Amino acid sequence: MQQHLRPLIVALSLSVTLAAAPSHPQNSVDPLTPIVDPVAYRVYRAALGARAPNVAVLDETRSSGCSPYPVPGEWRAVWQNFDEENRRPRRLLGGTDAGLPGMLVTFKEFNAQRYRALVSADPVGAMADVVKRFPGGRLITVSAVGFDVSKTRAVLMIGYVCGYDCVGGSSVVMVKKDGEWVSSDAPSVCIWRS
């Protein structure tokens, strides 16, 4: 690949992971609807696993827009709800028992750091400096959670940014068993990586 195309391709990869966020003035009311469902945060904690308290998570939801086709019958309502919940970015909550554990990073803060890195003389090194400030050297992104009506099946996307040309993620399919959220045997249909 020609060297001069690499920054463009990397910028496009980051854009897919961090789909365009709504812009709003600093002193305006936050236009993003917060996720307040405690069941969604239980799914986030289960999907992130033991690392949940030691991660940096973007405070706005992101989704790759990936849905399986065809959708197995028992998962159809889950994926439909996933699509509905992810039509727009949502605000994640942290710092309470009902919220997301770990460090929440604002989109505005990360986007400013990312922009400075990408326009610097050494974008690869500058982006490495940005992400190494986060626990585990990654910024995690999550989508809103899609549920079935009984809230016993769930789907979400978990992505990450780990450097200049390092992004990825996948769909996570979960079921509730014995009162706990666990990974499902259903296939994870969306995987992306650069």
Secondary structure, DSSP 8 states (H G I E B T S, - for coil): --GGGHHHHHHHHHHHHT-------TTS---S-B---HHHHHHHHHHHGGGGGG-EEESB--------SS--GGGHHHHHHHHHHTSS--B--BSSTTSB-SEEE-HHHHHHHHHHHHTSS-HHHHHHHHHTTSGGG-EEEE---EE-TTS-EEEEEEEEEEETTEEEEEEEEEEEETTEEEE-SS----EEE-
